[in-house]
Amino acid sequence: MTLPPEGPVAGETLLPRWRAGLGRGLGSGLGLGLRGLVGLVYPPSCVACRAATGEAQALCAACWSGMAFIERPYCERLGTPFEVDLGPGLISPAAMADPPVFARARAACRFDGTARDLVHRLKYGDRLELARLLGRLMAQAGHELTAEADLVVPVPLHRLRLWTRRFNQAAALAGEVARLSGRLYEPRALARVKRTRQQIGLTRAQRAENLQGAFRVPEAMRPRLAGRRVLLVDDVLTTGATANAAARALLRGGAAAVDLLTFARVVTQA
């Protein structure tokens, strides 16, 4: 889902400067008044449980406490948390035994509790507005990655799945991360050219086989990727099969390196 551009779009007419300024002033005043009126009629509520909150697009104290945020110490490659801090730059045994295609992965939180509910509501409940909160948490968790990224690219959906779901949650999150970090958002850099079956219930080997050849960089996008560091964005990291397949396609398409940022990740062991 491409975010609308900032400023005028094709077909719009620019107002004279004094009229534009007057319109902005009136619009700002009316906007504040309307927001105040809406706040009285519909007070802010928790995006997860609908309990009252102090501000819009936020979590209540109970739901916030149900978020298992991932902080250091964690594996520098996979972003999986460690129980004990043994010093900076540590790599987990899993990353050494089976190195991922992507360079680094970061996630805001574990995929359980409130985080799981938020992902399901965004993905299956048409709660597209949740991308603002989730994207903000992702931008904070992945600030090291966004600082080095040239492009922000979402994991794409196949066109048939996009048609049935109506929007790509990864694209919504990637657009928000790009906006908050000031990075270039490029949703067309990667295409899903193979319709794969659902990954749920598949083994690690079956997931990798299912995704073989699923992604491709369109020829027209190769100059945009050449020599650039890409931040790949998805909602959840499970086994890493999808991220590896997408990262491999981006590298073959000319990207210099690929990092991965997700809202949540499955953590099987600390």
Secondary structure, DSSP 8 states (H G I E B T S, - for coil): -----SS--TT-----HHHHHHHHHHHHHHHHHHHHHHHHHS--BBTTT--B-SSSSB--HHHHHT--B--SSB-TTT--B-SS---TT---HHHHHS--SSS-EEEEEESSHHHHHHHHHHHHS--TTHHHHHHHHHHHHTHHHHHH-SEEEE----HHHHHHHSS-HHHHHHHHHHHHHT-EE-TTS-EE-S-----TT--HHHHHHHTTT-EE--GGGHHHHTT-EEEEEEEEESSSHHHHHHHHHHHHTT-SEEEEEEEEE--S--
